[in-house]
Amino acid sequence: MACLPFDINLICPIFLDIDKVWVDYSNPNQPLVINKEEIDTTSTAYKSLKKDSFIKYNTTHFRMDYTEEFPYVFGHAGIPEWIQYPDIPRCPKTKETMKFLCQLKSEAGILVNETNIDHTID
C-alpha cells in the first residue's frame, strides 16, 4: 500500500464566499496559501464567523480500495464525482492541470476537535 510521505491538511472554504483555496506544498512541512490576499478580503453570509474563526477536525486516517462504483462511503479517489459541472483546476503557478487526490463526503462523520465559533444559528 502506497502512502503519502507527509500529512495533508485539508482546507474547506464552504463558509466563505470564495471558490478555491490554493495551497503550495513545495515544502510539505510548511505549506503556503497562495491566494491569501483574496481569502483575507472575502466575505461570508454567516454573522458568527470572524477573521480569527476556525474549526479543527480530528485527524483521520483512511485508505482507498479499488471499485468501479461510487459507493456511499467516507470518500473516494480516482476521479471526482461532480455535483454541478466539471471544474478541472490548473495550478496557479505552473498552469498545468492538477492531479485529483481525493474527495471526502461532507457527512462522513469526522468530528470537530476544537472551534472558537459560536454554535448558534445565524
C-alpha positions in Angstrom: 0.0 0.0 0.0 1.4 3.4 -1.0 1.3 6.3 1.5 1.9 9.9 1.1 5.3 10.9 2.7 3.6 13.7 4.6 0.3 14.8 6.2 -2.3 16.6 4.0 -4.1 19.5 5.8 -7.4 19.9 4.0 -9.0 23.3 3.8 -12.7 23.6 3.1 -13.8 27.2 2.5 -17.5 26.3 2.5 -18.3 29.1 5.0 -16.6 31.8 2.8 -17.8 33.4 -0.4 -14.7 32.0 -2.2 -14.3 29.3 -4.9 -10.9 27.9 -4.3 -8.0 28.0 -1.8 -4.6 27.4 -3.4 -2.0 25.7 -1.2 1.6 25.3 -2.3 3.0 22.1 -0.9 6.5 22.6 -2.4 7.7 22.3 1.2 5.3 19.7 2.7 6.3 20.7 6.2 5.4 24.4 5.6 2.5 24.6 3.1 1.7 28.2 1.9 -1.6 29.6 0.9 -1.0 31.2 -2.5 -4.2 33.3 -2.7 -4.1 34.6 0.9 -4.9 38.2 -0.1 -8.1 37.0 -1.8 -9.1 34.9 1.2 -8.4 37.8 3.6 -10.7 40.1 1.8 -13.6 37.7 1.1 -16.9 37.9 2.9 -19.3 35.3 4.4 -23.0 35.0 4.8 -22.6 33.8 8.4 -22.7 36.5 11.1 -20.9 34.4 13.7 -17.8 33.9 11.6 -14.9 36.3 12.3 -11.4 36.7 10.8 -10.0 34.5 13.6 -12.7 31.8 13.4 -11.5 28.3 13.0 -12.7 24.7 13.1 -10.2 21.9 13.6 -11.3 18.4 12.9 -9.9 15.2 14.4 -7.0 13.7 12.5 -8.5 10.9 10.4 -6.5 8.1 8.7 -8.1 6.3 5.7 -7.2 4.2 2.7 -8.7 3.8 -0.7 -9.8 0.5 -2.1 -10.4 -0.2 -5.8 -14.1 -0.2 -7.0 -15.9 0.7 -10.3 -18.8 2.4 -8.5 -19.3 5.5 -6.4 -20.4 3.7 -3.2 -21.8 5.7 -0.3 -18.6 5.7 1.8 -16.2 8.0 3.6 -14.8 9.2 0.2 -13.1 8.2 -2.9 -10.1 8.8 -5.2 -9.6 8.3 -9.0 -12.0 10.8 -10.5 -14.2 13.4 -8.9 -17.9 13.0 -8.5 -19.0 16.3 -10.0 -22.1 17.7 -8.3 -22.7 20.5 -10.8 -20.2 20.6 -13.7 -16.6 19.6 -14.2 -14.2 22.3 -12.9 -10.7 20.8 -13.5 -8.3 23.2 -11.8 -5.0 24.4 -13.2 -2.1 25.2 -11.0 -1.9 28.9 -10.5 1.9 28.7 -10.6 2.6 26.3 -13.5 -0.7 26.4 -15.3 -0.6 22.6 -15.6 -3.7 20.5 -14.9 -3.7 19.5 -11.3 -3.9 15.9 -10.1 -7.0 14.8 -8.2 -6.1 13.5 -4.7 -9.4 12.5 -3.2 -13.0 13.6 -2.5 -14.5 13.3 1.0 -18.2 13.2 1.8 -19.3 16.1 3.9 -21.5 13.9 6.1 -18.7 11.3 6.7 -18.8 11.8 10.5 -15.4 13.4 11.1 -15.7 15.0 14.5 -14.7 18.6 15.4 -11.7 18.7 17.7 -11.7 22.4 18.5 -13.5 25.6 17.4 -14.0 29.1 18.5 -17.2 29.6 16.6 -20.4 30.4 18.4 -22.7 27.4 17.6 -25.9 29.4 17.5 -27.6 29.5 14.1 -27.2 32.8 12.2 
